[in-house]
Amino acid sequence: MTQPQTAPSSTRRVFVTLAAALAFTGFGALCAFPSAAHADALDSIAKSGTVRVGVFEDYPPFGSIGPDMQPMGYDIDVANLIGKALNAKVELVAVTGDNRMAYLADHKADMLLSVGQTPEREKVIDFSQPYAPYYLAVFGPKSLPVKNAADLAGKSISVARGTLEDLSVTKIAPPTANIKRFDDPNGAISAFLSGQVQLMVVGNDVGATILARHPANDPEQKFSLFSSPDHVGLNKNEPRLKQKVDDVIAKARKDGTMNAISQKWLRAPLPANF
């Protein structure tokens, strides 16, 4: 779920440059402190009574639009959990991979969900504790005994060519595994559902959707590969809000609430080492 970072807008770059220049003038000296004033996000949320949470609306089962035209999914449940803890109304802000970092920087959202933690992103935003597992996994019918990489020997496996799924399974599969590569994920999934292959490698989010929509195929998750859990993304220098979100996640994991959300949307419990 790693998304490309969005560079600061030219407007923000001009503003920062102008502020720096003014600081060296008499007028700038008078205005420097007001310009740099920073409103604490947790206080702002408490004052407004609303917390704005950036979510994907086209990324099931983490976020999508339901039959009633309302957002639903893992992230929506987590957003409501955070809103309840903050005693604030939740305003869901629909974001895309291209605009969501800018939305956070421009305070159009107080936080983002489904953010993968990377060294590049750590330079510009802060991260909560992980709240949702995201990983690549091998899926197959319950009747097929597969528990680890060694069990892939002699099995046919579909993947999208050149993807992380392809690289991950190729790295661990025995020489006798028959890896069939398709041009896109839909091709790999269709091959599995039609019985052309015995197993497939996809993200646990895609796997959960398949489990829900194709019960006749009796699929299940066999074992996981590459892991990159989801975090709440926050603006830097908001330690009180970050601590509050961390507390919410820790409590939800301890009392079983987060596990129930995982079972509901991902069709699997939180990993034992999560």
SULLIN-V319383 format. One record per residue. RES is the residue in three letters. PHI is phi in whole degrees, -180 to 180 (* if undefined). D_CENTER is the distance of its C-alpha to the mean C-alpha in whole Angstrom. Layout:
BEGIN
{{RES:PHI:D_CENTER} {RES:PHI:D_CENTER}}
END
This chain:
BEGIN
{{MET:*:6} {THR:-62:8} {GLN:-113:9} {PRO:-66:13} {GLN:-72:14} {THR:-106:16} {ALA:-67:20} {PRO:-58:21} {SER:-68:24} {SER:-62:27} {THR:-61:28} {ARG:-67:26} {ARG:-65:28} {VAL:-63:31} {PHE:-62:31} {VAL:-63:30} {THR:-63:33} {LEU:-64:35} {ALA:-61:35} {ALA:-65:36} {ALA:-67:39} {LEU:-65:40} {ALA:-63:40} {PHE:-92:43} {THR:-111:45} {GLY:-61:46} {PHE:-64:44} {GLY:-63:41} {ALA:-63:42} {LEU:-71:43} {CYS:-98:39} {ALA:-58:37} {PHE:-69:36} {PRO:-60:36} {SER:-65:33} {ALA:-89:31} {ALA:-57:31} {HIS:-127:28} {ALA:-79:27} {ASP:-64:25} {ALA:-63:22} {LEU:-64:23} {ASP:-65:26} {SER:-64:25} {ILE:-65:23} {ALA:-63:26} {LYS:-69:28} {SER:-81:27} {GLY:76:25} {THR:-136:22} {VAL:-117:19} {ARG:-98:17} {VAL:-118:13} {GLY:-80:11} {VAL:-136:9} {PHE:-80:9} {GLU:-111:12} {ASP:-132:12} {TYR:-137:9} {PRO:-67:11} {PRO:-91:11} {PHE:-78:8} {GLY:-163:10} {SER:-161:13} {ILE:-98:17} {GLY:-82:19} {PRO:-58:23} {ASP:-88:24} {MET:68:22} {GLN:-107:20} {PRO:-62:16} {MET:-149:15} {GLY:139:12} {TYR:-55:10} {ASP:-67:8} {ILE:-69:12} {ASP:-63:13} {VAL:-69:12} {ALA:-60:13} {ASN:-66:16} {LEU:-64:16} {ILE:-67:16} {GLY:-60:18} {LYS:-63:21} {ALA:-66:21} {LEU:-86:21} {ASN:55:24} {ALA:-133:22} {LYS:-71:22} {VAL:-91:18} {GLU:-108:18} {LEU:-79:15} {VAL:-109:15} {ALA:-69:14} {VAL:-128:12} {THR:-123:12} {GLY:-62:11} {ASP:-81:14} {ASN:-107:15} {ARG:-68:12} {MET:-66:13} {ALA:-67:17} {TYR:-60:16} {LEU:-69:15} {ALA:-62:18} {ASP:-89:20} {HIS:62:19} {LYS:-80:19} {ALA:-138:16} {ASP:-82:16} {MET:-162:12} {LEU:-123:9} {LEU:-107:6} {SER:58:2} {VAL:-110:4} {GLY:-81:6} {GLN:-86:9} {THR:-133:12} {PRO:-58:16} {GLU:-65:16} {ARG:-71:13} {GLU:-63:15} {LYS:-74:18} {VAL:-121:17} {ILE:-137:15} {ASP:-104:14} {PHE:-128:12} {SER:-79:12} {GLN:-60:12} {PRO:-65:9} {TYR:-120:9} {ALA:-144:7} {PRO:-78:8} {TYR:-135:7} {TYR:-159:11} {LEU:-90:13} {ALA:-145:16} {VAL:-91:20} {PHE:-117:20} {GLY:-167:24} {PRO:-67:27} {LYS:-59:28} {SER:-72:31} {LEU:-98:30} {PRO:-76:30} {VAL:-137:27} {LYS:-122:26} {ASN:-157:26} {ALA:-60:26} {ALA:-61:30} {ASP:-73:30} {LEU:-78:29} {ALA:-57:32} {GLY:76:34} {LYS:-98:31} {SER:-96:30} {ILE:-135:26} {SER:-99:24} {VAL:-145:21} {ALA:-83:21} {ARG:-60:23} {GLY:77:22} {THR:-89:18} {LEU:-62:16} {GLU:-60:17} {ASP:-62:21} {LEU:-63:21} {SER:-67:20} {VAL:-74:22} {THR:-62:25} {LYS:-66:25} {ILE:-109:25} {ALA:-72:27} {PRO:-65:31} {PRO:-58:33} {THR:-86:34} {ALA:-69:31} {ASN:-104:31} {ILE:-88:28} {LYS:-104:28} {ARG:-102:26} {PHE:-119:25} {ASP:-69:24} {ASP:-151:21} {PRO:-59:19} {ASN:-62:21} {GLY:-65:24} {ALA:-66:22} {ILE:-69:21} {SER:-61:25} {ALA:-63:27} {PHE:-69:25} {LEU:-66:26} {SER:-89:29} {GLY:86:30} {GLN:-69:31} {VAL:-133:29} {GLN:-88:28} {LEU:-137:25} {MET:-143:22} {VAL:-118:19} {VAL:-144:15} {GLY:-69:12} {ASN:-64:11} {ASP:-68:10} {VAL:-65:13} {GLY:-59:15} {ALA:-64:15} {THR:-65:16} {ILE:-66:18} {LEU:-59:20} {ALA:-75:20} {ARG:-94:22} {HIS:-131:24} {PRO:-62:25} {ALA:-64:29} {ASN:-79:27} {ASP:51:27} {PRO:-83:24} {GLU:-150:22} {GLN:-80:19} {LYS:-90:22} {PHE:-160:20} {SER:-97:17} {LEU:-119:17} {PHE:-60:14} {SER:-123:12} {SER:-150:9} {PRO:-63:7} {ASP:-88:4} {HIS:-127:6} {VAL:-87:8} {GLY:-94:10} {LEU:-133:13} {ASN:-64:16} {LYS:-68:19} {ASN:64:22} {GLU:-126:20} {PRO:-62:21} {ARG:-70:22} {LEU:-68:19} {LYS:-60:17} {GLN:-63:19} {LYS:-64:19} {VAL:-65:15} {ASP:-60:16} {ASP:-64:19} {VAL:-62:17} {ILE:-65:14} {ALA:-61:17} {LYS:-65:20} {ALA:-67:17} {ARG:-72:17} {LYS:-70:21} {ASP:-89:22} {GLY:92:20} {THR:-62:18} {MET:-68:15} {ASN:-65:16} {ALA:-65:18} {ILE:-65:14} {SER:-63:13} {GLN:-62:16} {LYS:-66:16} {TRP:-103:13} {LEU:-101:13} {ARG:61:16} {ALA:-156:16} {PRO:-72:17} {LEU:-61:15} {PRO:-58:16} {ALA:-60:19} {ASN:-95:18} {PHE:-77:15}}
END
